[in-house]
Every structure is written in structure tokens, then in C-alpha cells.
Amino acid sequence: MPEVQGLLGFGRPSRGIAPYAERSDPRGNAVDLWLERRLGWLEARAPLLRRRLLRRADQVMALEPEFRALSDDALRAAAQALRPRLLARRRGDVEALVRAFAAVREASDRVLGKRHYKVQVMGALGLYEGRMVEMATGEGKTLTATPAAVVAALAGDPVHVVTVNDYLAARDAEETRPLYGFFGLTVGVIDSDMDPEQRRDAYRCDITYVSNANLTFDYLRDRIALKARRGQARHRALALTRGGAGQPLMLRGLAFAIVDEADSVFVDEARTPLILSTTADDPEAAQLYADALALARSLTEPADFRIDRMNRQVELTEAGKRRLTERARAARLSGLWAIRLAREELARQALSALHLFESGREYVVREGKVQIVDEFTGRIMPDRSWQGGLHQMIEAREAVEVTGRKETLARITYQRFFRRYMRLSGMTGTGMELAAEFRDTFDLTTVRIPRHRPLKTRQLGATFVRDEPAKWQAVAERVAALHGAGRPVLIGTRSVEASQRCAAVLEARGLPHEVLNATQDRAEAEIVAEAGRRGAITVATNIAGRGTDIIPGADVLALGGLHVILTEFHESARIDRQLFGRTGRQGNPGSTEAIVALSDELFTRFTPWLRRLALRVPVRPVLWALRARAQGRAEAEHALTRREQTALDRQLERALAFSGPTE
Ligand SMILES: Nc1ncnc2c1ncn2[C@@H]1O[C@H](COP(=O)(O)OP(=O)(O)OP(=O)(O)O)[C@@H](O)[C@H]1O
């Protein structure tokens, strides 16, 4: 499993820090947990919650004429006048909240030209209460976050709006900045390339847009800075006595977070530990990996080793172990090679690097570096590396410079990090099936918000073909027909390699297209902006599955809107729906279909026998079962890993209660 690596490259002192709000142990005790899980009473409450949100949203909508009549200055003054009431945070003061929301709604219409729909007001109220809000793709989550952010900021809380990457953080911040500015609130944006001073400035703003990775690393840096002063009380005392001039801190505490694409952050990426590290030099490492690869290449499957693709593991057989020992001896390898366990581990890793990881799929080689491609977003993660020497092994295989091994300074998972917020909220397009997990892990109740306009997408179902060449031919034929009719088509692929293959087939047919994959994210915005034009053909990796807003032109809508083709099912059906969600946004027409091959990895890895059956008897029920079963098994496996990770995290937390925090 890849880890996200960050380097602690800085740490100069800065000026004052306010007391750093965060939760020390947000979890209830074991009995509470047990009860919550068994009784599901929070779920039972969700309909009530929805009704309450609806009632309040109605109150906000009813204030429209009153606020419409105000001048800009009067509107601003009305919001400022509510500040003391919001600051007092009296539980029953719903009126102040409703009026503040109505003010934001009015201001939004004036400065952004968009007035929040009732469902968006409902969503925003949910966020402000600290809920997980499920809104369908394309319903306008960016705008939904704004009233909650404004009101929390007016009440003095540092607000973090969390997105999955820098590009979305910058885009969403720019889109909404004028609205915050109207109320005199400042907006900061964090970019991965920023230095500590710039980061601190951005966090000092009332509202900060930041990616989950950047936010978590900055928090880890703060924890290291705070390490010497354990415990809140001492920290506060120090901050008071020294005017806070001790250590440089990035954040102003964890008060309120609005996490966009929360299913991705809380679930898909939850398994990835974030590790802050320094690099340790090891001049002999490169030779070690080269030797391991040479030895591994001399072993044969299945006599010497077996590959378990489902669990991504390589096992050496007894014969393989013997051969390894002989070959290491024959090559006169010494040092680690003389130790049996080390020798076998090196061989296993080299075999994994050779047989389980492929360039263009799990990683790309760019600028002389091995860079991991995120399976869920299709984006390159430059900060990420595989652990335990695997990364170095792949570097050696690709003949690029072997980087030093990392030494861990602090680590945390997203799960543990986000649980520390005083108030946490999330938005997701596809979250209801994860409601129990959100509740268990984050104490978050999920509430589904209805659509603003009914969905008009036509779902054309799935076509299964035998193998990959047949798939790309089938895709090309569909595209040619749609292109001829002037409709734009978006083709989603699971890997960079697949996007290139698809592009080659389109090229051969003379179909003009754009490729949007992890290897050229700079032109992304322009390509996406064009993707809704008449006759446009866009091939994209998962990148297009999250947050990208493709706006079809009026002429295109008349023709039936954007058509989305999925070319490989993802391990999670949620991600499939994210891709399909690129069309039919805001109640627009559109259509979706899947064209997949029985040779796709999902089937060979999770349901090999059903796949064989499907090859012989390709009838509907078998094909349906194939997909459902493969995705079901994949999801179950991931859920298990997450549960184990959570258990491990809790154990770590308990163990650290005795020895002091490591992060
Ligand atoms: N109240 C509104 N009035 C007018 N346009 C709106 C309104 N709300 C949202 N939009 C528009 O709807 C489109 C979709 O918004 P946005 O990209 O925020 O959706 P989303 O829910 O975040 O989608 P995804 O789940 O795919 O990320 C945008 O073009 C946005 O400007």
C-alpha cells in the first residue's frame, strides 16, 4: 500500500499563536460504540433531521423578499449585526442562523450571480450542524459550502474547506472568493509548492481552501513543533507567558472542516497513512536492489514462486528459497544476503516489483522519478511512495536514481486526523452506502439531500466484450456514431495506459480527440472546458470522475447532452457513478453506458470462475452477477482493510497514551 510521504524541510519560528483547538479523544467509550452500532438509532433519526433541515431551509427562503430589498451596505450591516449572536452560540438561537444564511444567499446572487436553491440551503444547514451531506453529482456542492463557511467564520472559527487536490482547492476558492469578500472575510488557498510562511498566511485567513494531504501534513508539522510541550494546558500556559513566540505553528487549530468528496477522503484514501519523514542516505542500497532484481529475474513461476494477484502478494516456494540461496552464494553476495529472512524479503519485493507493478498503471516514470498514480483519482501523487523498500526496488527496475529510504518522524491516517476536528462535516455525491462507516469512524450522521431538478440521464446499460482489442473497437464504433450526430463524448479509463490505447484506436479511425490523463495535468482545465462542446471527444482517466464540471452548450443539450462511456468497472461502484455523474448535471439531459471486457482485471482478480462461465455463457444474469460479485468482493476486501487500519490506529492511540504522542 502506498504511503504519502512529506518532508519536514522547514521550521523557523513565527509570531503568535492562539490556543490550538482540537479534540483529544473524540470517540465515545466502548459501550457507546457498541450501542450505536447495534441500535442504529442515529440512522433512525436521519429522516427527522432531514425534515428539520427542510423546515429551516424554508425559513431561509421566506426571508428572500426582506433581504432583496436591502442595499449592499445594509445587507453587509445586517450580517455583521448578527455576529455577537453567532459568537454566543446559543443553541436555541435558530433565528440568527436563518437570517445569516438568508444574507449569504442574497449576497451570492449579487456577486456570483447564483442564488442558493432550497436544497443547497438544506445542505449548507447540514454542514453547519456537522453532518455528512449527500448531494448528487453536479448539484453544486461548491456553492453549498459557502453559507456554512461564512457563518462559522463570522462566529470566529477558523474554517477549512477541504478538497481532494490543489487544483480543486484553487478553483473553488477563486469561484467563491467574491462572496466571502462581500462580508469582509478573507480566503486563503494552500498550494503544495508554498513555503511555510505562505502557508501560515493562508491559514491565518478566515476561510482556507486546502487539499486533504496538505492539511494533514501541515498538522503533522505542527505536532512536531508542539512535541516538546505536551498537553493542552502546558501549551496554553506557554502561549500566554511567552506571547506564543515559541514554536512556529501552521494552523490555528482544528475547529471546523467542510470536506468535499468526503467518501474519497474518509474511505478510499483512509487506508493510506501519511508519513512525515526525512531521507536517510544509503549509498549501498542501489546495488542491493540491482542484485535482488537480477536474482528475481532468474526465478521461474510456478516452480520458484507463486503470485496471488487478488491479495497482491508473492510467495516463494521451498524450491525457490533453495535456488535463491544457491544463486546468492554463486554470485558471492554477502551482507544482508547472508541472512535468510532478509534475503527472502528482498527476493519477494523484487518479484513484486517485476510482476505486480506496471509502468503506466500503478505508476509513471516522469522527470527521472517513479511517481505513483492514484487508483481512485488517476492523478499522479508526487509525494507518495511505497513503503519498505518497494519504491526503491521499482526505481532500480526502471533504472532511475534510487532515492534514499525514508525515516519516519510522524504518521497519521486521515481517519485519525479528521476525528480531531471540533466540528467535522462532509459532502459527497455517493455516500449513503457508507453511512454506517461514517457514523462508526467519525460520529457523522449522513443526510441525503433531494435533487434540485429531476435527473434526466438515460442509462444505456453495459456491453461485455471478450477482450481488450474488441473493447476499444466497440468503443470507437460508438464514438464514431455519436460524433457523427454532433454529441460530445467522454470516455473514462482506469489507467493511463488504457487511455493511451483508446486514443490510438480513435486516432486510427481519424476521430479527433483530447486525452486527459495524469501525465499532463497542466492543460486539464482547458481540456475539460472544451469537453462539453459539440462533437468533442475526450478520453480521461479517473481524473474526470471527481469535481470536474463539464458544461454542455445549449446546442449540445438539444442533441441529447454529453454521453459518457465507462470502459472498465472500478473496484467500487461508487467511483463508476462519479464518472457517470459528469453528465446530466443540474437536471440537464445526457446519457451513460459501459463497454467492458471480460479480460478486465476486476474480473480476473476477483471472480475468475464466474468470468470463465461468462466467456462460455454470456447471458444477462451471468454478466450481471459477474459485475456485482466482483465489485462486492473488492469492496468487502477494502472495507476489511479499513477496519483493520482503524483497529490498529486505536491500538496505537492507546499505546501512545502511555508513551506520549508520536505525531
Ligand atoms: N444555485 C445555483 N445557481 C446557478 N448555478 C448553479 C447553482 N449551484 C450550482 N450551480 C452550477 O452548477 C454546476 C455544478 O456545480 P459543482 O461543480 O459545484 O457541482 P458538484 O455538486 O460539486 O459536482 P461534483 O459532485 O461532480 O463535484 C456549476 O457550473 C455551478 O456553477
The ligand as an ORCA input file, in Angstrom:
! r2SCAN-3c Opt
* xyz 0 1
  N     -27.719     27.991     -7.246
  C     -27.116     27.884     -8.447
  N     -27.465     28.696     -9.451
  C     -26.876     28.605    -10.658
  N     -25.903     27.711    -10.975
  C     -25.503     26.875    -10.016
  C     -26.085     26.906     -8.700
  N     -25.489     25.949     -7.957
  C     -24.584     25.342     -8.754
  N     -24.580     25.891     -9.991
  C     -23.730     25.445    -11.120
  O     -23.832     24.044    -11.230
  C     -22.639     23.468    -11.681
  C     -22.207     22.298    -10.799
  O     -21.645     22.742     -9.596
  P     -20.455     21.984     -8.851
  O     -19.339     21.719     -9.785
  O     -20.186     22.711     -7.599
  O     -21.187     20.606     -8.570
  P     -20.806     19.450     -7.586
  O     -22.022     19.066     -6.853
  O     -19.603     19.843     -6.800
  O     -20.424     18.301     -8.581
  P     -19.445     17.042     -8.307
  O     -20.153     16.153     -7.352
  O     -19.372     16.475     -9.660
  O     -18.170     17.607     -7.801
  C     -21.637     24.587    -11.721
  O     -21.479     25.010    -13.051
  C     -22.269     25.670    -10.852
  O     -21.851     26.948    -11.236
*
